[in-house]
Every structure is written in structure tokens, then in C-alpha cells.
Amino acid sequence: MKENISQLYHRAAAVVDLACIRHNLRVVRQKAPGRKIIAMVKANAYGHGLAQIGAHLATEGVDYLGAAFIEEALELRRAGISIPIITSGPFSKFQIGLFIENQIDFTVASVDALQLISESAAFYKKRVNVHLKVDTGMMRIGIRYSNAHQLFEAALKAEKHINVVSLFSHFASADSEDLSFAHLQLERFLEAASFYERHRLPKPLLQIANSAAILRIPESLLDMVRPGIMLYGYHPSKYSEAEVQLLPALSFRAKVMYFKVILKGSAVSYGGTWTAPKNCRAVTLPVGYGDGYSRGLSNKGQVLLNGRRYPVIGTVCMDQTVVNIGDGEAFNGDEAILIGKQGDEVITADDLAAQLGTINYEVLTGISQRVPRIFLNNVSN
Ligand SMILES: Cc1ncc(COP(=O)(O)O)c(C=O)c1O
């Protein structure tokens, strides 16, 4: 298989194993049995390839795809995906028509936004699907939980043009060691949602659980869940790692394209931040921060090559990175692994995140559009 994959690209690639995504989705279903699933595919499906991952998850039977913005939702529609799509982020009033024409569900976070949507829906003679966002402590978007009834009442008044599919909220710290704030958020959310019972009205679906909550807070599963990072095979933080085994779906690869000997005392790359302490053998990989291999990995990163682990030397450039192979051997065309497995060695997005002082989410979403995505194990192939 190894030889086959490297024949599929020339320079660098993000190879996504769809069998891993299927495994991770099964884990979501085990942890949240019977719940509807909104599979989060925003930010290019966390770097894995928006349209292909969206199509795959739709085929696998998820109920909804979760985008952040209308542009992402439209890309999914252009790819021929017809299942419901929710956008979780804010939108401009000039985009409302696009939502309606393409049957994209709105996240509505204020009474003003609801009124604008209702007016446009009347113009289009349509009844549109909305999800009402309640802020229970994330303090990003959403109507404050204590005022949420104002938004619910406005939606009821606009019922001719507004169909409230769900009420939702988002956890700020379900991935932290201490879950007390997450429990408080859940309590606030359920209290706000009890408006419907108190007024003997049919209750919309309720949803709040992200990956961390799916893995750690069973009471928060409610009617629908919104897994993101776990679908791609990573844990939101170390606190859920013992729960289940997830399979990282993406490997980031590049081919050796230059070999050289660096003479003792020579400095490498921009700024000469690494100087050879003795003559050494090095290879140059045609990949850099323009591909999402962060400049922060200069003199820190490691790659796997011919089953061994070698250090990045000097500054990572936009398009190229130099690797010290010591007394090792490498030839042009050999495959280097920046994220993934080779032999017994493995480098994960968590490893890179630790070196960079960030989280696996940022490492994965940072792999740029310039890097071709290759998909393995699509059952419909
Ligand atoms: C509104 C919303 N729901 C769900 C998710 C998925 O979160 P996770 O990737 O931690 O599962 C996100 C991601 O940031 C989000 O913004």
C-alpha cells in the first residue's frame, strides 16, 4: 500500500483514510445512541477536504452537515450534497437570499437577525429552517440564556415564515479537567428551553454536545450531537483519551526532492538559525508554511523517513524545509511523513501542536488548500 500511496502524488499530499472516518463515526453512534448527528465539516472539514468528506459523511447517513459560513455550505451544495446543512457562524444580511435559495439552515442568534430572515422568507414565499442559538457561557454568539425567551417568542410570532428546528448552545470548556462550568451551561440551556414546556408548546430539538461532551458528559447528548474533531480521529483534549480509541484519518506527506552534504560550519536557511556542527547529510522537502507546515517548527519539527525520525534544521520556508538525516540514507522520491505513521514510528497532530503551543485542531485546519487531498478506502469507489 505504501508504494501505491506515494505514486498518487508528486510533491506533497494530505492522505485521508475514509475507513478511519467511518470508524470514528461508529464511535460517535456508540457514545450517542439514537441521537441525530450534525457532522461538523467547517474549515475544510478540519483540513481533510470539505466536499469529499461532506459527501462521505452524507453517504454514511449523518443527519446534518455543520458548516461555519454560507461559503462552505454553498461548496457542499455545489458538490451535489443534498442533506440538510446548518451554518453555525454569523452571516450578513446580504447573504440571506443565498441561504433561502440553497436551502441552508440558519443559526439565529438575535431577534434582529430573526426579523431580517422572516422578511426575506416572506419575500420568497417560503418557510425557512432556523436553529436558535442560546449563549450559556461561551460568550461568542447567541442570545443570553436569561433573555432567550425573547428570541423564542419572536420566532413564534414569525411562525408563518420561520420553522424552529432546534435550540442549541455551545460548551466553552467540556474539554477541561473541571467539568463544573459545562454542567452549569447545560443547566442554563435546559432552563431556557423549558420555556416550551411552560407554554405547552411543541419543543424544538435540543443540541449542545461537541466531541468533548459526547465523550464525557452523557447527560448533554439530548436530541442531536455535533461532533467535529473526534470524527477526524483526534481527542479534543487529553481528558477523554481513556474513553475510546479514535483513528486519526489524515497523514501529511512530502517527497524528498534534493539531497546534499552540509559542510561543518555552514548555516542553513533564512537567518542561518542552524549551523552544522560537523559535515552532515541533509534532504530538502518541497513543503513549507505555505502548505501549513508551520514556521514555528523551525529547528523543532521532526519527520519520518525510511522508518527513522529526523530533525528539521533551520527555518521552515514557505515552500521548502531542510531535514538533517545524519548518517542515514535517503533518495529523491523517498516519502517523508510529517504527520502519520511509518514503520513503528508515528507523528501526530498532537505532537506538532505540543511543539507549536497550540491544539491539534489548528494543526489540521492549517494544512493549506495548496496541498492535494487524496482519499483512500471510499467504499463507493
Ligand atoms: C458550534 C460548534 N459546534 C460543534 C463544534 C465541534 O467541536 P469539536 O470539534 O470540539 O467536536 C464546533 C467546533 O468548534 C462548533 O463551533
The ligand as an SDF file (V2000), in Angstrom:
LIG
                    3D

 16 16  0  0  0  0  0  0  0  0999 V2000
  -20.8920   25.4220   17.1660 C   0  0  0  0  0  0  0  0  0  0  0  0
  -19.9500   24.2660   17.1350 C   0  0  0  0  0  0  0  0  0  0  0  0
  -20.4280   23.0250   17.3190 N   0  0  0  0  0  0  0  0  0  0  0  0
  -19.6180   21.9430   17.3160 C   0  0  0  0  0  0  0  0  0  0  0  0
  -18.2600   22.0630   17.1250 C   0  0  0  0  0  0  0  0  0  0  0  0
  -17.4130   20.8260   17.1310 C   0  0  0  0  0  0  0  0  0  0  0  0
  -16.4980   20.8430   18.1680 O   0  0  0  0  0  0  0  0  0  0  0  0
  -15.4470   19.6590   18.3370 P   0  0  0  0  0  0  0  0  0  0  0  0
  -14.5770   19.7130   17.1280 O   0  0  0  0  0  0  0  0  0  0  0  0
  -14.7110   20.0150   19.5720 O   0  0  0  0  0  0  0  0  0  0  0  0
  -16.2430   18.4150   18.4110 O   0  0  0  0  0  0  0  0  0  0  0  0
  -17.7140   23.3290   16.9490 C   0  0  0  0  0  0  0  0  0  0  0  0
  -16.2700   23.4840   16.7700 C   0  0  0  0  0  0  0  0  0  0  0  0
  -15.6220   24.4050   17.1390 O   0  0  0  0  0  0  0  0  0  0  0  0
  -18.5810   24.4670   16.9520 C   0  0  0  0  0  0  0  0  0  0  0  0
  -18.1070   25.7060   16.7950 O   0  0  0  0  0  0  0  0  0  0  0  0
  1  2  1  0
  2  3  1  0
  2 15  2  0
  3  4  2  0
  4  5  1  0
  5  6  1  0
  5 12  2  0
  6  7  1  0
  7  8  1  0
  8  9  2  0
  8 10  1  0
  8 11  1  0
 12 13  1  0
 12 15  1  0
 13 14  2  0
 15 16  1  0
M  END
$$$$
